Amino acid sequence: MTNNTKRASSDLARDDRILPTTKVALIIVVPFLALAFLILYFFPERTGDRFAWAIKPAMTALFISAGYLGGGYQFVRLIFGRKWHRYGMAFPPVMTFTVAMLAATLLHWDRGPTGGQIQSRPSRAIRCCREVRISPSARSASSRCSRR
């Protein structure tokens, strides 16, 4: 290992701080996570009125609220933390939850309050992808999608 390589790797190892921009972003996000938790946990039967759209059954809303609570807890810990290595392991589960929520939103876009009418092309593509995934034959699904 050369002297420059040793210096570069030691500089990277020493920079274990949580950046102020990260903390500002988290301060902005945490209230939304808290609000989502409160709505889904305390009013699971009224998600159609208080959340993006109705989540049925109510138990599903409770499980989703737990994800929001866990993410909010980790983000609050990060806001007050100083060293990244103590909190970095929390991000894979938070990202997994976020990607799962995005996938559920996209797959059920047509069930939203607008019925998928705001952006008809993405909604159609999502519907076609769902049919290909569910359908036993990709050929029959693609022919159904092309007729719509």
QUIQUINOR-V251476 format. One record per pair of residues at least 24 apart in sequence whose C-alpha atoms are under 8 Angstrom apart, sorted by sequence separation. I is the first residue (numbers start at 1). J is the second residue. If there is no record, write none. Layout:
BEGIN
i: (I/I)
j: (J/J)
END
This chain:
BEGIN
i: (40/41/70/40/41/38/67/37/36/37/67/37/36/37/34/33/34/33/33/34/33/30/30/30/26/27/26/27/26/23/23/54/53/18/52/53/52/18/18/17/18/17/18/16/17/16/16)
j: (64/65/94/65/66/65/94/65/65/66/97/68/68/69/68/68/69/69/71/72/72/72/75/76/75/76/76/79/79/78/79/112/112/78/112/113/113/81/82/82/83/83/84/83/84/84/85)
END
